[in-house]
Amino acid sequence: MNKLELIVELAKQQGISKPESARIVDLFFDTMTKELCNGGRVEIRGLCAFKVKEYPSYTGRNPKSGEPVAVKGKKLPFFKPGTDLKKRVDR
């Protein structure tokens, strides 16, 4: 399911217009994104949790030349499925 399909499904199930549904979905994703960008954590009980993992810099190697290359540290979002979601998928 992609974002547009989610918007259409929400509009259909709740009896609201597609633009209104799109605003709700955008608000949800924008709020999650802001929280993660501020170093926070987003937890939806029973479904999943999102947090930002910080990876330190390290020295890698260029695969062609074998030369050492400095790789910058980075922050990446991390998804952790909840127990209920794991059980539902495994049925």
DSSP file (Angstrom, degrees, kcal/mol; ACC not computed):
  #  RESIDUE AA STRUCTURE BP1 BP2  ACC     N-H-->O    O-->H-N    N-H-->O    O-->H-N    TCO  KAPPA ALPHA  PHI   PSI    X-CA   Y-CA   Z-CA
    1    1 A M              0   0    0      0, 0.0     2,-0.2     0, 0.0     0, 0.0   0.000 360.0 360.0 360.0 131.5    0.0    0.0    0.0
    2    2 A N     >  -     0   0    0      1,-0.0     4,-2.0     0, 0.0     5,-0.2  -0.473 360.0 -90.7-103.0-179.3    1.3    3.4   -0.9
    3    3 A K  H  > S+     0   0    0      1,-0.2     4,-2.3     2,-0.2     5,-0.1   0.887 124.4  50.5 -61.4 -42.4    0.4    6.8    0.5
    4    4 A L  H  > S+     0   0    0      1,-0.2     4,-2.5     2,-0.2    -1,-0.2   0.914 110.0  50.1 -63.7 -42.6   -2.3    7.5   -2.1
    5    5 A E  H  > S+     0   0    0      1,-0.2     4,-2.4     2,-0.2    -1,-0.2   0.875 109.9  51.8 -63.3 -36.4   -3.9    4.1   -1.5
    6    6 A L  H  X S+     0   0    0     -4,-2.0     4,-2.5     2,-0.2    -2,-0.2   0.910 109.6  49.5 -64.7 -42.6   -3.9    4.9    2.3
    7    7 A I  H  X S+     0   0    0     -4,-2.3     4,-2.4     2,-0.2    -2,-0.2   0.924 112.2  47.4 -61.7 -45.7   -5.6    8.3    1.6
    8    8 A V  H  X S+     0   0    0     -4,-2.5     4,-2.4     2,-0.2    -2,-0.2   0.913 112.9  48.8 -63.5 -43.7   -8.3    6.6   -0.5
    9    9 A E  H  X S+     0   0    0     -4,-2.4     4,-2.7     2,-0.2     5,-0.2   0.905 111.6  49.0 -64.9 -42.1   -8.9    3.9    2.1
   10   10 A L  H  X S+     0   0    0     -4,-2.5     4,-2.3     2,-0.2     6,-0.3   0.922 112.1  48.8 -62.6 -44.3   -9.1    6.4    4.9
   11   11 A A  H  X>S+     0   0    0     -4,-2.4     5,-1.4    -5,-0.2     4,-1.1   0.908 114.0  46.6 -61.4 -42.8  -11.6    8.6    2.9
   12   12 A K  H  <5S+     0   0    0     -4,-2.4     3,-0.3     1,-0.2    -2,-0.2   0.939 115.5  43.6 -66.5 -48.1  -13.7    5.5    2.1
   13   13 A Q  H  <5S+     0   0    0     -4,-2.7    -2,-0.2     1,-0.2    -1,-0.2   0.828 121.8  38.2 -70.3 -32.0  -13.8    4.1    5.6
   14   14 A Q  H  <5S-     0   0    0     -4,-2.3    -1,-0.2    -5,-0.2    -2,-0.2   0.501 103.8-123.7 -99.2  -4.0  -14.4    7.4    7.4
   15   15 A G  T  <5 +     0   0    0     -4,-1.1     2,-0.3    -3,-0.3    -3,-0.2   0.873  66.5 130.0  66.4  37.1  -16.8    8.9    4.8
   16   16 A I      < -     0   0    0     -5,-1.4    -1,-0.2    -6,-0.3    -2,-0.1  -0.749  63.3 -89.3-117.5 168.1  -14.7   12.0    4.3
   17   17 A S     >  -     0   0    0     -2,-0.3     4,-2.4     1,-0.1     5,-0.2  -0.325  33.5-116.6 -74.0 159.1  -13.3   13.7    1.2
   18   18 A K  H  > S+     0   0    0      2,-0.2     4,-2.8     1,-0.2     5,-0.2   0.898 114.9  52.4 -63.5 -41.7  -10.0   12.7   -0.4
   19   19 A P  H  > S+     0   0    0      0, 0.0     4,-2.0     0, 0.0    -1,-0.2   0.910 111.4  47.3 -62.0 -38.4   -8.5   16.2    0.2
   20   20 A E  H  > S+     0   0    0      2,-0.2     4,-1.8     1,-0.2    -2,-0.2   0.915 113.0  48.6 -66.7 -42.0   -9.5   16.0    3.9
   21   21 A S  H  X S+     0   0    0     -4,-2.4     4,-2.4     1,-0.2    -1,-0.2   0.890 109.0  53.5 -62.8 -40.6   -8.1   12.5    4.2
   22   22 A A  H  X S+     0   0    0     -4,-2.8     4,-2.7     1,-0.2    -1,-0.2   0.884 106.4  52.5 -62.9 -39.4   -4.8   13.7    2.5
   23   23 A R  H  X S+     0   0    0     -4,-2.0     4,-2.4     2,-0.2    -1,-0.2   0.896 110.0  48.8 -63.4 -39.7   -4.5   16.5    5.1
   24   24 A I  H  X S+     0   0    0     -4,-1.8     4,-2.3     2,-0.2    -2,-0.2   0.937 113.4  45.4 -65.3 -47.5   -4.9   13.9    7.9
   25   25 A V  H  X S+     0   0    0     -4,-2.4     4,-2.5     1,-0.2     5,-0.2   0.918 114.4  48.8 -63.5 -43.8   -2.3   11.5    6.4
   26   26 A D  H  X S+     0   0    0     -4,-2.7     4,-2.9     1,-0.2     5,-0.2   0.905 110.6  51.0 -62.4 -41.6    0.1   14.4    5.7
   27   27 A L  H  X S+     0   0    0     -4,-2.4     4,-2.4    -5,-0.2     5,-0.2   0.919 110.5  49.9 -60.6 -44.3   -0.3   15.7    9.3
   28   28 A F  H  X S+     0   0    0     -4,-2.3     4,-2.1     2,-0.2    -2,-0.2   0.948 115.8  40.6 -60.1 -51.5    0.4   12.3   10.7
   29   29 A F  H  X S+     0   0    0     -4,-2.5     4,-2.5     1,-0.2    -2,-0.2   0.881 114.9  51.8 -68.6 -38.1    3.6   11.8    8.7
   30   30 A D  H  X S+     0   0    0     -4,-2.9     4,-2.5    -5,-0.2    -1,-0.2   0.904 110.3  49.0 -64.5 -40.7    4.8   15.3    9.1
   31   31 A T  H  X S+     0   0    0     -4,-2.4     4,-2.1    -5,-0.2    -2,-0.2   0.908 112.1  48.4 -65.6 -42.4    4.4   15.1   12.9
   32   32 A M  H  X S+     0   0    0     -4,-2.1     4,-2.3    -5,-0.2    -2,-0.2   0.929 112.1  49.7 -61.5 -45.0    6.3   11.8   13.0
   33   33 A T  H  X S+     0   0    0     -4,-2.5     4,-2.6     1,-0.2    -2,-0.2   0.910 109.8  50.2 -62.0 -44.6    9.1   13.3   10.8
   34   34 A K  H  X S+     0   0    0     -4,-2.5     4,-1.6     1,-0.2     6,-0.2   0.915 110.3  50.4 -60.9 -43.4    9.4   16.4   13.0
   35   35 A E  H  <>S+     0   0    0     -4,-2.1     5,-2.8     1,-0.2    -1,-0.2   0.918 112.5  46.0 -62.5 -43.9    9.6   14.2   16.2
   36   36 A L  H ><5S+     0   0    0     -4,-2.3     3,-1.6     1,-0.2    -1,-0.2   0.889 110.0  54.0 -66.5 -38.8   12.3   12.0   14.7
   37   37 A C  H 3<5S+     0   0    0     -4,-2.6    -1,-0.2     1,-0.3    -2,-0.2   0.802 105.8  54.2 -64.9 -28.3   14.3   15.1   13.4
   38   38 A N  T 3<5S-     0   0    0     -4,-1.6    -1,-0.3    -5,-0.2    -2,-0.2   0.304 126.0-102.3 -87.4   8.7   14.2   16.5   16.9
   39   39 A G  T < 5S+     0   0    0     -3,-1.6    -3,-0.2     1,-0.2    13,-0.1   0.561  79.9 133.1  85.2   8.0   15.8   13.2   18.3
   40   40 A G      < -     0   0    0     -5,-2.8    12,-0.4    -6,-0.2     2,-0.4  -0.084  52.2-119.5 -83.5-174.5   12.5   11.9   19.6
   41   41 A R        -     0   0    0     10,-0.1     2,-0.5    -3,-0.1    10,-0.2  -0.966  11.9-150.6-128.5 142.8   10.9    8.5   19.4
   42   42 A V  E     -A   50   0A   0      8,-2.5     8,-3.3    -2,-0.4     2,-0.5  -0.972  17.7-178.5-117.3 121.7    7.5    7.6   17.9
   43   43 A E  E     -A   49   0A   0     -2,-0.5     2,-0.6     6,-0.2     6,-0.2  -0.980  15.7-171.5-125.3 127.2    5.7    4.6   19.3
   44   44 A I  E >>  -A   48   0A   0      4,-3.1     3,-2.5    -2,-0.5     4,-1.8  -0.920  37.7-120.7-114.3 101.5    2.4    3.3   18.2
   45   45 A R  T 34 S+     0   0    0     -2,-0.6     4,-0.0     1,-0.3    37,-0.0  -0.080  90.8   5.2 -49.9 130.8    1.4    0.7   20.8
   46   46 A G  T 34 S+     0   0    0      1,-0.1    39,-1.0    35,-0.0    -1,-0.3   0.220 129.4  60.1  82.2 -15.6    1.0   -2.8   19.3
   47   47 A L  T <4 S-     0   0    0     -3,-2.5    35,-3.0     1,-0.3     2,-0.3   0.827 106.0 -55.4-108.2 -63.6    2.1   -1.7   15.9
   48   48 A C  E  <  -AB  44  81A   0     -4,-1.8    -4,-3.1    33,-0.3     2,-0.3  -0.981  32.7-129.3-169.0 173.6    5.6   -0.3   15.8
   49   49 A A  E     -AB  43  80A   0     31,-2.0    31,-2.7    -2,-0.3     2,-0.4  -0.994  13.9-158.4-139.1 144.4    8.2    2.2   17.1
   50   50 A F  E     +AB  42  79A   0     -8,-3.3    -8,-2.5    -2,-0.3     2,-0.3  -0.967  19.9 159.6-120.3 138.8   10.5    4.5   15.2
   51   51 A K  E     - B   0  78A   0     27,-2.0    27,-3.3    -2,-0.4     2,-0.5  -0.954  39.4-107.9-147.8 168.1   13.7    6.0   16.6
   52   52 A V  E     - B   0  77A   0    -12,-0.4     2,-0.4    -2,-0.3    -2,-0.0  -0.880  27.7-157.3-102.8 126.7   16.8    7.6   15.2
   53   53 A K  E     - B   0  76A   0     23,-2.9    23,-2.5    -2,-0.5     2,-0.5  -0.855   9.0-142.7-101.6 137.7   20.0    5.5   15.5
   54   54 A E  E     - B   0  75A   0     -2,-0.4    21,-0.2    21,-0.2    19,-0.0  -0.878  11.8-163.3-103.0 126.9   23.3    7.3   15.4
   55   55 A Y  E     - B   0  74A   0     19,-3.5    19,-2.2    -2,-0.5    -2,-0.0  -0.932  17.5-130.7-110.0 127.1   26.2    5.7   13.6
   56   56 A P        -     0   0    0      0, 0.0     2,-0.1     0, 0.0    18,-0.0  -0.227  28.4 -95.7 -73.0 164.1   29.7    6.9   14.2
   57   57 A S        +     0   0    0     16,-0.1     2,-0.3    13,-0.0    15,-0.2  -0.388  48.4 175.1 -73.3 158.7   32.2    7.8   11.6
   58   58 A Y  E     -C   71   0B   0     13,-1.9    13,-3.1    -2,-0.1     2,-0.7  -0.963  35.7 -99.2-156.0 168.7   34.7    5.1   10.5
   59   59 A T  E     +C   70   0B   0     -2,-0.3    11,-0.2    11,-0.2     2,-0.1  -0.878  44.5 175.6 -99.8 118.6   37.5    4.5    8.1
   60   60 A G  E     -C   69   0B   0      9,-3.3     9,-2.6    -2,-0.7     2,-0.4  -0.352  25.5-111.9-106.1-170.7   36.4    2.4    5.1
   61   61 A R  E     -C   68   0B   0      7,-0.3     6,-0.1    -2,-0.1     3,-0.0  -0.986  19.5-119.5-129.8 139.3   38.1    1.3    2.0
   62   62 A N     >  -     0   0    0      5,-2.9     4,-2.8    -2,-0.4     5,-0.2  -0.661  25.4-143.6 -71.0 122.0   37.6    2.2   -1.6
   63   63 A P  T  4 S+     0   0    0      0, 0.0    -1,-0.2     0, 0.0     0, 0.0   0.792  94.2  45.6 -63.6 -28.5   36.7   -1.1   -3.3
   64   64 A K  T  4 S+     0   0    0      1,-0.1    -2,-0.0     3,-0.1    -3,-0.0   0.937 129.1  19.2 -78.8 -48.4   38.6   -0.3   -6.5
   65   65 A S  T  4 S-     0   0    0      2,-0.1    -1,-0.1     3,-0.0    -4,-0.0   0.672  89.8-130.3-100.4 -18.1   41.8    1.1   -5.2
   66   66 A G     <  +     0   0    0     -4,-2.8     3,-0.1     1,-0.3    -2,-0.0   0.480  56.1 148.8  80.4   0.4   41.9   -0.3   -1.7
   67   67 A E        -     0   0    0     -5,-0.2    -5,-2.9    -6,-0.1    -1,-0.3  -0.391  55.1-104.9 -67.3 143.1   42.7    3.3   -0.4
   68   68 A P  E     -C   61   0B   0      0, 0.0     2,-0.4     0, 0.0    -7,-0.3  -0.469  38.7-166.1 -66.8 140.8   41.4    4.2    3.1
   69   69 A V  E     -C   60   0B   0     -9,-2.6    -9,-3.3    -2,-0.1     2,-0.5  -0.998  19.8-127.3-132.7 132.4   38.3    6.5    2.9
   70   70 A A  E     -C   59   0B   0     -2,-0.4     2,-0.5   -11,-0.2   -11,-0.2  -0.694  23.4-159.1 -79.2 123.8   36.9    8.5    5.8
   71   71 A V  E     -C   58   0B   0    -13,-3.1   -13,-1.9    -2,-0.5    -2,-0.0  -0.926  17.1-127.7-106.3 123.0   33.1    7.8    6.1
   72   72 A K        -     0   0    0     -2,-0.5     2,-0.1   -15,-0.2   -17,-0.0  -0.271  24.8-105.2 -67.3 151.9   31.1   10.4    8.0
   73   73 A G        -     0   0    0    -16,-0.1     2,-0.3   -19,-0.0   -16,-0.1  -0.344  44.5-172.0 -68.0 158.9   28.9    9.5   10.9
   74   74 A K  E     -B   55   0A   0    -19,-2.2   -19,-3.5    -2,-0.1     2,-0.4  -0.978  25.0-129.9-152.1 163.8   25.2    9.6   10.2
   75   75 A K  E     -B   54   0A   0     -2,-0.3   -21,-0.2   -21,-0.2   -23,-0.0  -0.972  28.4-179.6-116.8 132.0   21.7    9.4   11.8
   76   76 A L  E     -B   53   0A   0    -23,-2.5   -23,-2.9    -2,-0.4     2,-0.1  -0.982  30.8-110.0-132.8 144.1   19.2    7.0   10.3
   77   77 A P  E     -B   52   0A   0      0, 0.0     2,-0.4     0, 0.0   -25,-0.2  -0.465  32.3-155.7 -69.7 144.5   15.6    6.2   11.2
   78   78 A F  E     -B   51   0A   0    -27,-3.3   -27,-2.0    -2,-0.1     2,-0.4  -0.987   1.7-152.3-127.0 131.3   15.1    2.7   12.6
   79   79 A F  E     -B   50   0A   0     -2,-0.4   -29,-0.2   -29,-0.2   -31,-0.0  -0.874  10.3-175.2-105.1 130.9   11.8    0.8   12.6
   80   80 A K  E     -B   49   0A   0    -31,-2.7   -31,-2.0    -2,-0.4     2,-0.1  -0.968  21.2-135.2-126.8 116.1   11.0   -1.8   15.2
   81   81 A P  E     -B   48   0A   0      0, 0.0   -33,-0.3     0, 0.0     2,-0.1  -0.378  22.2-120.9 -69.0 147.2    7.8   -3.8   14.8
   82   82 A G     >  -     0   0    0    -35,-3.0     4,-2.3   -38,-0.1     5,-0.2  -0.377  23.7-107.1 -81.9 165.3    5.6   -4.3   17.8
   83   83 A T  H  > S+     0   0    0      1,-0.2     4,-2.2     2,-0.2     5,-0.2   0.898 118.7  51.2 -59.9 -44.4    4.6   -7.7   19.3
   84   84 A D  H  > S+     0   0    0      1,-0.2     4,-2.4     2,-0.2    -1,-0.2   0.903 109.9  49.9 -62.3 -41.2    1.0   -7.5   18.0
   85   85 A L  H  > S+     0   0    0    -39,-1.0     4,-2.4     2,-0.2     5,-0.2   0.916 109.6  51.3 -63.7 -43.0    2.2   -6.7   14.5
   86   86 A K  H  X S+     0   0    0     -4,-2.3     4,-1.8     1,-0.2    -1,-0.2   0.917 111.6  47.4 -59.5 -43.5    4.6   -9.6   14.5
   87   87 A K  H  X S+     0   0    0     -4,-2.2     4,-0.6     2,-0.2    -2,-0.2   0.908 111.8  49.8 -65.8 -42.5    1.9  -12.0   15.6
   88   88 A R  H >< S+     0   0    0     -4,-2.4     3,-0.8     1,-0.2    -2,-0.2   0.907 112.7  46.4 -63.7 -42.5   -0.6  -10.8   13.0
   89   89 A V  H 3< S+     0   0    0     -4,-2.4    -1,-0.2     1,-0.2    -2,-0.2   0.849 109.9  54.7 -68.5 -33.4    1.9  -11.1   10.2
   90   90 A D  H 3<        0   0    0     -4,-1.8    -1,-0.2    -5,-0.2    -2,-0.2   0.532 360.0 360.0 -80.9  -5.5    3.0  -14.6   11.3
   91   91 A R    <<        0   0    0     -3,-0.8    -1,-0.2    -4,-0.6    -2,-0.1   0.515 360.0 360.0 -59.9 360.0   -0.6  -16.0   11.3
